[in-house]
Amino acid sequence: MAIVNKASKFLTEVKVEMSKVSWPTVDELKGSTKIVIILSLAFAIYIFGIDQILSQVIKLIY
C-alpha cells in the first residue's frame, strides 16, 4: 500500500504545482511560435550558406 500512498501524494503535489503555473495566452503563444519559426528558418539558411561556402572551399583544395 505504500506505493499507492506515494503515488497519491505525488499526484496531489503535481496538482498544487500545476495550479501555480502561469500559462500563456493564445496571442502570446502565437507570437512566440512565430518568433521560433522565423529564427529557426534564419538559422537554417545561415547553416546552409556556411555549408555551401565550405563545400566550395573543400572542392578547391581537393
A tleap script that builds the chain and sets N, CA, C and O, in Angstrom:
source leaprc.protein.ff14SB
mol = sequence {
  NMET ALA ILE VAL ASN LYS ALA SER LYS PHE
  LEU THR GLU VAL LYS VAL GLU MET SER LYS
  VAL SER TRP PRO THR VAL ASP GLU LEU LYS
  GLY SER THR LYS ILE VAL ILE ILE LEU SER
  LEU ALA PHE ALA ILE TYR ILE PHE GLY ILE
  ASP GLN ILE LEU SER GLN VAL ILE LYS LEU
  ILE CTYR
}
set mol.1.N position { 0.814 -1.205 0.000 }
set mol.1.CA position { 0.000 0.000 0.000 }
set mol.1.C position { 0.854 1.265 0.000 }
set mol.1.O position { 0.358 2.341 -0.334 }
set mol.2.N position { 2.120 1.153 0.367 }
set mol.2.CA position { 2.977 2.331 0.449 }
set mol.2.C position { 3.108 3.008 -0.913 }
set mol.2.O position { 3.153 4.235 -1.005 }
set mol.3.N position { 3.170 2.200 -1.961 }
set mol.3.CA position { 3.322 2.794 -3.295 }
set mol.3.C position { 2.066 3.563 -3.700 }
set mol.3.O position { 2.159 4.582 -4.385 }
set mol.4.N position { 0.916 3.093 -3.291 }
set mol.4.CA position { -0.337 3.801 -3.599 }
set mol.4.C position { -0.358 5.138 -2.877 }
set mol.4.O position { -0.776 6.144 -3.450 }
set mol.5.N position { 0.088 5.162 -1.625 }
set mol.5.CA position { 0.128 6.409 -0.866 }
set mol.5.C position { 1.125 7.391 -1.478 }
set mol.5.O position { 0.853 8.588 -1.568 }
set mol.6.N position { 2.275 6.877 -1.895 }
set mol.6.CA position { 3.283 7.732 -2.532 }
set mol.6.C position { 2.754 8.298 -3.842 }
set mol.6.O position { 2.941 9.481 -4.124 }
set mol.7.N position { 2.101 7.473 -4.640 }
set mol.7.CA position { 1.547 7.927 -5.913 }
set mol.7.C position { 0.463 8.966 -5.682 }
set mol.7.O position { 0.390 9.959 -6.406 }
set mol.8.N position { -0.367 8.750 -4.697 }
set mol.8.CA position { -1.436 9.692 -4.373 }
set mol.8.C position { -0.857 11.032 -3.924 }
set mol.8.O position { -1.321 12.091 -4.346 }
set mol.9.N position { 0.164 10.974 -3.064 }
set mol.9.CA position { 0.817 12.209 -2.600 }
set mol.9.C position { 1.468 12.938 -3.773 }
set mol.9.O position { 1.367 14.159 -3.893 }
set mol.10.N position { 2.132 12.179 -4.630 }
set mol.10.CA position { 2.787 12.774 -5.798 }
set mol.10.C position { 1.774 13.495 -6.681 }
set mol.10.O position { 2.003 14.637 -7.079 }
set mol.11.N position { 0.661 12.842 -6.987 }
set mol.11.CA position { -0.340 13.444 -7.859 }
set mol.11.C position { -0.976 14.676 -7.213 }
set mol.11.O position { -1.299 15.640 -7.907 }
set mol.12.N position { -1.155 14.651 -5.903 }
set mol.12.CA position { -1.684 15.815 -5.195 }
set mol.12.C position { -0.706 16.981 -5.303 }
set mol.12.O position { -1.115 18.117 -5.540 }
set mol.13.N position { 0.582 16.700 -5.129 }
set mol.13.CA position { 1.599 17.747 -5.245 }
set mol.13.C position { 1.693 18.285 -6.664 }
set mol.13.O position { 1.902 19.482 -6.865 }
set mol.14.N position { 1.541 17.407 -7.645 }
set mol.14.CA position { 1.544 17.842 -9.043 }
set mol.14.C position { 0.393 18.805 -9.285 }
set mol.14.O position { 0.569 19.840 -9.929 }
set mol.15.N position { -0.773 18.469 -8.775 }
set mol.15.CA position { -1.952 19.332 -8.950 }
set mol.15.C position { -1.715 20.708 -8.330 }
set mol.15.O position { -2.081 21.723 -8.923 }
set mol.16.N position { -1.108 20.751 -7.146 }
set mol.16.CA position { -0.815 22.025 -6.481 }
set mol.16.C position { 0.179 22.836 -7.306 }
set mol.16.O position { -0.024 24.031 -7.524 }
set mol.17.N position { 1.239 22.203 -7.758 }
set mol.17.CA position { 2.258 22.911 -8.538 }
set mol.17.C position { 1.705 23.393 -9.883 }
set mol.17.O position { 2.032 24.495 -10.325 }
set mol.18.N position { 0.879 22.588 -10.529 }
set mol.18.CA position { 0.312 22.980 -11.824 }
set mol.18.C position { -0.624 24.176 -11.670 }
set mol.18.O position { -0.782 24.957 -12.608 }
set mol.19.N position { -1.244 24.330 -10.507 }
set mol.19.CA position { -2.113 25.491 -10.293 }
set mol.19.C position { -1.295 26.769 -10.154 }
set mol.19.O position { -1.844 27.861 -10.295 }
set mol.20.N position { 0.008 26.659 -9.878 }
set mol.20.CA position { 0.887 27.821 -9.746 }
set mol.20.C position { 1.449 28.288 -11.093 }
set mol.20.O position { 1.996 29.387 -11.191 }
set mol.21.N position { 1.317 27.470 -12.107 }
set mol.21.CA position { 1.890 27.772 -13.419 }
set mol.21.C position { 1.118 28.912 -14.064 }
set mol.21.O position { -0.112 28.938 -14.043 }
set mol.22.N position { 1.866 29.859 -14.641 }
set mol.22.CA position { 1.193 30.927 -15.380 }
set mol.22.C position { 1.236 30.553 -16.859 }
set mol.22.O position { 2.288 30.609 -17.495 }
set mol.23.N position { 0.100 30.178 -17.388 }
set mol.23.CA position { 0.005 29.710 -18.763 }
set mol.23.C position { -0.090 30.899 -19.698 }
set mol.23.O position { -0.747 31.884 -19.362 }
set mol.24.N position { 0.548 30.841 -20.866 }
set mol.24.CA position { 0.482 31.963 -21.814 }
set mol.24.C position { -0.904 32.066 -22.446 }
set mol.24.O position { -1.636 31.083 -22.559 }
set mol.25.N position { -1.238 33.292 -22.855 }
set mol.25.CA position { -2.488 33.476 -23.575 }
set mol.25.C position { -2.297 32.977 -25.002 }
set mol.25.O position { -1.175 32.690 -25.422 }
set mol.26.N position { -3.381 32.877 -25.734 }
set mol.26.CA position { -3.313 32.405 -27.119 }
set mol.26.C position { -2.460 33.358 -27.955 }
set mol.26.O position { -1.661 32.918 -28.782 }
set mol.27.N position { -2.629 34.666 -27.739 }
set mol.27.CA position { -1.853 35.645 -28.505 }
set mol.27.C position { -0.362 35.557 -28.179 }
set mol.27.O position { 0.471 35.656 -29.080 }
set mol.28.N position { -0.017 35.375 -26.907 }
set mol.28.CA position { 1.387 35.211 -26.531 }
set mol.28.C position { 1.970 33.955 -27.157 }
set mol.28.O position { 3.109 33.958 -27.626 }
set mol.29.N position { 1.202 32.898 -27.164 }
set mol.29.CA position { 1.651 31.636 -27.738 }
set mol.29.C position { 1.883 31.765 -29.246 }
set mol.29.O position { 2.874 31.262 -29.775 }
set mol.30.N position { 0.959 32.442 -29.928 }
set mol.30.CA position { 1.123 32.652 -31.371 }
set mol.30.C position { 2.361 33.489 -31.663 }
set mol.30.O position { 3.116 33.186 -32.587 }
set mol.31.N position { 2.568 34.542 -30.875 }
set mol.31.CA position { 3.746 35.396 -31.073 }
set mol.31.C position { 5.038 34.636 -30.856 }
set mol.31.O position { 5.977 34.760 -31.643 }
set mol.32.N position { 5.090 33.851 -29.795 }
set mol.32.CA position { 6.289 33.059 -29.509 }
set mol.32.C position { 6.536 32.033 -30.610 }
set mol.32.O position { 7.679 31.802 -31.005 }
set mol.33.N position { 5.475 31.425 -31.100 }
set mol.33.CA position { 5.604 30.430 -32.162 }
set mol.33.C position { 6.167 31.065 -33.431 }
set mol.33.O position { 7.035 30.489 -34.087 }
set mol.34.N position { 5.673 32.251 -33.774 }
set mol.34.CA position { 6.187 32.956 -34.964 }
set mol.34.C position { 7.670 33.257 -34.815 }
set mol.34.O position { 8.440 33.075 -35.758 }
set mol.35.N position { 8.074 33.715 -33.638 }
set mol.35.CA position { 9.485 34.031 -33.408 }
set mol.35.C position { 10.345 32.781 -33.552 }
set mol.35.O position { 11.406 32.825 -34.175 }
set mol.36.N position { 9.897 31.676 -32.984 }
set mol.36.CA position { 10.663 30.422 -33.073 }
set mol.36.C position { 10.788 29.965 -34.519 }
set mol.36.O position { 11.859 29.527 -34.939 }
set mol.37.N position { 9.708 30.060 -35.282 }
set mol.37.CA position { 9.752 29.636 -36.688 }
set mol.37.C position { 10.697 30.521 -37.483 }
set mol.37.O position { 11.513 30.022 -38.258 }
set mol.38.N position { 10.593 31.835 -37.295 }
set mol.38.CA position { 11.453 32.776 -38.033 }
set mol.38.C position { 12.920 32.551 -37.692 }
set mol.38.O position { 13.766 32.494 -38.585 }
set mol.39.N position { 13.226 32.423 -36.400 }
set mol.39.CA position { 14.623 32.214 -36.007 }
set mol.39.C position { 15.143 30.859 -36.482 }
set mol.39.O position { 16.312 30.741 -36.849 }
set mol.40.N position { 14.302 29.856 -36.478 }
set mol.40.CA position { 14.723 28.538 -36.972 }
set mol.40.C position { 15.041 28.593 -38.463 }
set mol.40.O position { 16.039 28.025 -38.908 }
set mol.41.N position { 14.201 29.271 -39.232 }
set mol.41.CA position { 14.463 29.413 -40.667 }
set mol.41.C position { 15.733 30.219 -40.914 }
set mol.41.O position { 16.534 29.866 -41.779 }
set mol.42.N position { 15.921 31.298 -40.159 }
set mol.42.CA position { 17.123 32.118 -40.328 }
set mol.42.C position { 18.372 31.303 -40.007 }
set mol.42.O position { 19.368 31.378 -40.726 }
set mol.43.N position { 18.319 30.536 -38.944 }
set mol.43.CA position { 19.457 29.701 -38.569 }
set mol.43.C position { 19.721 28.636 -39.628 }
set mol.43.O position { 20.876 28.367 -39.956 }
set mol.44.N position { 18.670 28.031 -40.164 }
set mol.44.CA position { 18.829 27.008 -41.203 }
set mol.44.C position { 19.460 27.610 -42.456 }
set mol.44.O position { 20.333 26.997 -43.070 }
set mol.45.N position { 19.022 28.802 -42.834 }
set mol.45.CA position { 19.593 29.473 -44.012 }
set mol.45.C position { 21.062 29.802 -43.772 }
set mol.45.O position { 21.896 29.637 -44.662 }
set mol.46.N position { 21.373 30.268 -42.566 }
set mol.46.CA position { 22.762 30.582 -42.213 }
set mol.46.C position { 23.640 29.331 -42.304 }
set mol.46.O position { 24.710 29.366 -42.912 }
set mol.47.N position { 23.197 28.249 -41.711 }
set mol.47.CA position { 23.964 26.995 -41.738 }
set mol.47.C position { 24.116 26.497 -43.172 }
set mol.47.O position { 25.180 26.011 -43.553 }
set mol.48.N position { 23.040 26.619 -43.975 }
set mol.48.CA position { 23.114 26.207 -45.375 }
set mol.48.C position { 24.169 27.022 -46.116 }
set mol.48.O position { 24.952 26.471 -46.890 }
set mol.49.N position { 24.190 28.316 -45.884 }
set mol.49.CA position { 25.177 29.178 -46.542 }
set mol.49.C position { 26.599 28.817 -46.164 }
set mol.49.O position { 27.472 28.719 -47.026 }
set mol.50.N position { 26.832 28.621 -44.885 }
set mol.50.CA position { 28.166 28.234 -44.425 }
set mol.50.C position { 28.563 26.885 -45.025 }
set mol.50.O position { 29.710 26.694 -45.428 }
set mol.51.N position { 27.621 25.961 -45.081 }
set mol.51.CA position { 27.889 24.643 -45.656 }
set mol.51.C position { 28.266 24.756 -47.126 }
set mol.51.O position { 29.201 24.098 -47.582 }
set mol.52.N position { 27.545 25.584 -47.863 }
set mol.52.CA position { 27.851 25.766 -49.290 }
set mol.52.C position { 29.236 26.372 -49.479 }
set mol.52.O position { 29.994 25.935 -50.345 }
set mol.53.N position { 29.565 27.368 -48.679 }
set mol.53.CA position { 30.884 28.005 -48.780 }
set mol.53.C position { 31.989 27.006 -48.462 }
set mol.53.O position { 32.973 26.906 -49.195 }
set mol.54.N position { 31.827 26.272 -47.375 }
set mol.54.CA position { 32.856 25.299 -47.009 }
set mol.54.C position { 32.964 24.174 -48.034 }
set mol.54.O position { 34.060 23.668 -48.273 }
set mol.55.N position { 31.864 23.777 -48.635 }
set mol.55.CA position { 31.902 22.751 -49.683 }
set mol.55.C position { 32.727 23.230 -50.877 }
set mol.55.O position { 33.517 22.474 -51.443 }
set mol.56.N position { 32.531 24.489 -51.249 }
set mol.56.CA position { 33.294 25.036 -52.370 }
set mol.56.C position { 34.784 25.120 -52.030 }
set mol.56.O position { 35.634 24.828 -52.871 }
set mol.57.N position { 35.086 25.510 -50.822 }
set mol.57.CA position { 36.489 25.577 -50.392 }
set mol.57.C position { 37.135 24.200 -50.426 }
set mol.57.O position { 38.268 24.053 -50.885 }
set mol.58.N position { 36.427 23.201 -49.946 }
set mol.58.CA position { 36.955 21.836 -49.950 }
set mol.58.C position { 37.168 21.357 -51.393 }
set mol.58.O position { 38.164 20.694 -51.680 }
set mol.59.N position { 36.236 21.689 -52.303 }
set mol.59.CA position { 36.387 21.284 -53.705 }
set mol.59.C position { 37.619 21.949 -54.328 }
set mol.59.O position { 38.308 21.339 -55.146 }
set mol.60.N position { 37.894 23.198 -53.941 }
set mol.60.CA position { 39.071 23.867 -54.483 }
set mol.60.C position { 40.367 23.245 -53.967 }
set mol.60.O position { 41.360 23.173 -54.692 }
set mol.61.N position { 40.351 22.801 -52.722 }
set mol.61.CA position { 41.549 22.209 -52.142 }
set mol.61.C position { 41.823 20.829 -52.712 }
set mol.61.O position { 42.971 20.497 -53.007 }
set mol.62.N position { 40.770 20.010 -52.873 }
set mol.62.CA position { 40.963 18.644 -53.338 }
set mol.62.C position { 40.529 18.547 -54.742 }
set mol.62.O position { 40.606 17.473 -55.338 }
savepdb mol mol.pdb
quit
